[in-house]
């Protein structure tokens, strides 16, 4: 997964030995990375500077919405 990077923002692949087969790709503008960027902007975290703060706090949350 990536915010933008290349055209593909998310990809799923299956590896078998030296072979790697791409099963599914999601392309820009659909991106979980861009959604996370919006969360950072809402919290006034500088782009490409403080992302680690939200990612570092994530494990300390409570799983309220687990199905």
Residue frames as a rotation matrix with the C-alpha (Angstrom) as fourth column:
UNK 1
0.582 0.813 0.000 0.00
0.813 -0.582 0.000 0.00
0.000 0.000 -1.000 0.00
UNK 2
-0.670 -0.741 -0.050 1.12
0.735 -0.671 0.101 3.51
-0.109 0.031 0.994 -0.77
UNK 3
-0.181 0.587 -0.789 -0.42
0.178 -0.769 -0.613 6.97
-0.967 -0.251 0.034 -0.71
UNK 4
0.726 0.325 -0.606 0.24
-0.522 -0.312 -0.794 7.68
-0.447 0.893 -0.057 -4.35
UNK 5
-0.104 -0.870 0.481 3.72
-0.124 0.491 0.862 6.56
-0.987 0.030 -0.159 -5.41
UNK 6
-0.987 -0.154 0.046 3.02
0.009 0.229 0.973 4.87
-0.160 0.961 -0.225 -8.72
UNK 7
-0.494 0.851 -0.175 -0.33
-0.610 -0.196 0.768 4.39
0.620 0.486 0.616 -10.47
UNK 8
0.143 0.506 -0.851 -1.10
0.302 0.796 0.524 1.39
0.942 -0.332 -0.039 -8.25
UNK 9
-0.039 -0.102 0.994 -1.85
-0.775 -0.625 -0.094 2.43
0.631 -0.774 -0.054 -4.67
UNK 10
0.036 0.062 0.997 -2.62
-0.781 0.624 -0.011 -1.05
-0.623 -0.779 0.071 -3.31
UNK 11
0.020 -0.021 -1.000 -1.76
-0.815 0.579 -0.029 -4.45
0.580 0.815 -0.005 -4.72
UNK 12
0.426 0.134 0.895 -2.31
-0.646 0.737 0.197 -8.04
-0.633 -0.662 0.401 -3.70
UNK 13
0.145 -0.456 -0.878 0.06
-0.849 0.399 -0.347 -10.69
0.508 0.796 -0.329 -5.04
UNK 14
0.881 0.093 0.465 0.65
-0.319 0.841 0.437 -14.38
-0.351 -0.533 0.770 -4.42
UNK 15
0.047 -0.950 -0.309 4.16
-0.997 -0.025 -0.077 -15.75
0.065 0.312 -0.948 -4.41
UNK 16
0.929 0.126 0.348 5.17
-0.150 0.988 0.044 -19.29
-0.339 -0.094 0.936 -5.28
UNK 17
0.346 -0.893 0.288 8.90
0.882 0.414 0.226 -19.94
-0.321 0.176 0.931 -5.29
UNK 18
-0.705 -0.659 -0.262 10.42
0.484 -0.718 0.501 -17.33
-0.518 0.227 0.825 -7.62
UNK 19
-0.565 0.578 0.588 7.05
0.585 -0.222 0.780 -16.53
0.581 0.785 -0.213 -9.22
UNK 20
-0.738 0.398 -0.545 4.92
0.258 -0.580 -0.773 -13.57
-0.624 -0.710 0.326 -8.14
UNK 21
-0.578 0.631 0.517 1.41
0.689 0.039 0.723 -13.23
0.436 0.774 -0.458 -9.57
UNK 22
-0.953 0.304 0.006 -0.52
-0.276 -0.857 -0.435 -9.97
-0.127 -0.416 0.900 -9.05
UNK 23
-0.624 0.780 0.040 -4.11
0.776 0.625 -0.085 -10.89
-0.091 -0.022 -0.996 -8.16
UNK 24
0.526 0.845 0.097 -5.63
0.841 -0.534 0.083 -7.45
0.122 0.038 -0.992 -7.59
UNK 25
-0.711 -0.703 0.032 -4.64
0.694 -0.708 -0.134 -3.80
0.117 -0.073 0.991 -7.91
UNK 26
0.537 0.775 -0.332 -6.30
0.786 -0.603 -0.137 -0.58
-0.306 -0.187 -0.933 -6.79
UNK 27
-0.289 -0.663 0.691 -5.33
0.888 -0.456 -0.066 2.54
0.359 0.594 0.720 -8.71
UNK 28
-0.815 -0.078 -0.574 -5.15
0.305 -0.900 -0.310 6.25
-0.493 -0.428 0.758 -7.95
UNK 29
-0.315 -0.192 0.929 -7.25
-0.518 -0.785 -0.338 8.15
0.795 -0.588 0.148 -6.83
UNK 30
0.799 0.598 -0.057 -8.54
-0.304 0.485 0.820 5.28
0.518 -0.638 0.569 -4.64
UNK 31
-0.160 -0.957 -0.241 -5.99
0.083 0.230 -0.970 5.02
0.984 -0.175 0.043 -1.85
UNK 32
0.690 0.308 -0.655 -5.97
0.634 0.180 0.752 4.17
0.350 -0.934 -0.071 1.84
UNK 33
-0.317 -0.899 -0.302 -2.76
0.948 -0.313 -0.063 6.18
-0.038 -0.306 0.951 2.05
UNK 34
-0.689 0.136 0.712 -4.58
0.154 -0.932 0.328 9.32
0.708 0.336 0.621 0.89
UNK 35
0.493 0.866 -0.082 -7.32
0.187 -0.014 0.982 8.64
0.850 -0.499 -0.169 3.44
UNK 36
0.380 -0.455 -0.805 -4.66
0.925 0.178 0.336 8.46
-0.010 -0.873 0.488 6.15
UNK 37
-0.693 -0.615 0.376 -3.22
0.646 -0.761 -0.052 11.73
0.319 0.207 0.925 4.83
UNK 38
-0.082 0.762 0.642 -6.62
-0.018 -0.645 0.764 13.36
0.996 0.051 0.067 5.43
UNK 39
0.738 0.285 -0.612 -6.61
0.550 0.272 0.789 12.06
0.391 -0.919 0.044 9.01
UNK 40
-0.190 -0.899 -0.394 -3.18
0.979 -0.205 -0.003 13.63
-0.078 -0.386 0.919 9.50
UNK 41
-0.677 -0.037 0.735 -4.36
0.312 -0.919 0.242 16.94
0.667 0.393 0.634 8.10
UNK 42
0.409 0.903 0.135 -7.38
0.137 -0.207 0.969 16.93
0.902 -0.377 -0.208 10.41
UNK 43
0.776 -0.189 -0.602 -5.00
0.630 0.175 0.757 16.53
-0.038 -0.966 0.255 13.35
UNK 44
0.924 -0.382 -0.015 -2.70
-0.379 -0.909 -0.172 19.27
0.052 0.165 -0.985 12.01
UNK 45
0.394 -0.823 0.409 0.20
0.227 0.518 0.825 16.86
-0.891 -0.233 0.391 11.49
UNK 46
0.140 -0.421 -0.896 2.66
-0.776 -0.609 0.164 18.15
-0.615 0.673 -0.412 8.91
UNK 47
0.962 0.258 -0.095 2.65
-0.249 0.672 -0.697 16.10
-0.116 0.694 0.711 5.68
UNK 48
0.609 -0.744 -0.277 5.72
0.238 0.504 -0.831 13.87
0.757 0.440 0.483 5.18
UNK 49
-0.279 -0.730 0.624 6.92
-0.481 -0.456 -0.749 14.72
0.831 -0.509 -0.224 8.66
UNK 50
-0.599 0.044 0.799 4.77
-0.799 0.035 -0.601 13.42
-0.055 -0.998 0.015 11.51
UNK 51
0.156 0.736 -0.659 2.95
-0.708 0.548 0.445 10.38
0.688 0.397 0.607 10.15
UNK 52
-0.482 -0.444 -0.755 4.77
0.121 0.820 -0.560 8.10
0.868 -0.361 -0.341 12.56
UNK 53
-0.872 0.157 0.463 2.95
-0.487 -0.372 -0.790 9.76
0.048 -0.915 0.401 15.47
UNK 54
0.155 0.988 0.026 -0.48
-0.985 0.156 -0.069 8.38
-0.072 -0.015 0.997 14.46
UNK 55
0.360 -0.063 -0.931 0.95
-0.378 0.902 -0.208 5.02
0.853 0.427 0.301 13.34
UNK 56
-0.679 -0.708 -0.193 2.88
-0.070 0.325 -0.943 4.73
0.731 -0.627 -0.270 16.61
UNK 57
-0.688 0.489 0.536 -0.23
-0.701 -0.257 -0.665 5.41
-0.187 -0.834 0.519 18.70
UNK 58
-0.041 0.760 -0.649 -2.43
-0.818 0.348 0.459 2.93
0.574 0.549 0.607 16.79
UNK 59
-0.368 -0.092 -0.925 -1.47
0.145 0.977 -0.155 -0.17
0.918 -0.192 -0.347 18.84
UNK 60
-0.990 -0.058 -0.132 -2.56
0.139 -0.138 -0.981 1.57
0.039 -0.989 0.144 22.06
UNK 61
-0.499 0.866 0.019 -6.19
-0.813 -0.476 0.335 1.94
0.300 0.152 0.942 20.93
UNK 62
-0.507 0.454 0.733 -9.08
-0.311 0.697 -0.647 -0.22
-0.804 -0.556 -0.212 22.04
UNK 63
-0.993 0.113 -0.026 -10.66
0.022 0.403 0.915 -2.56
0.114 0.908 -0.402 19.42
UNK 64
-0.556 0.831 -0.035 -14.20
-0.346 -0.269 -0.899 -1.17
-0.756 -0.487 0.437 19.81
UNK 65
0.259 0.711 -0.653 -15.36
-0.858 -0.141 -0.494 -1.87
-0.443 0.689 0.574 16.27
UNK 66
-0.822 -0.561 -0.098 -14.03
-0.554 0.748 0.364 -5.39
-0.131 0.353 -0.926 15.79
UNK 67
0.083 0.905 -0.418 -16.60
-0.924 0.227 0.308 -7.62
0.373 0.360 0.855 14.12
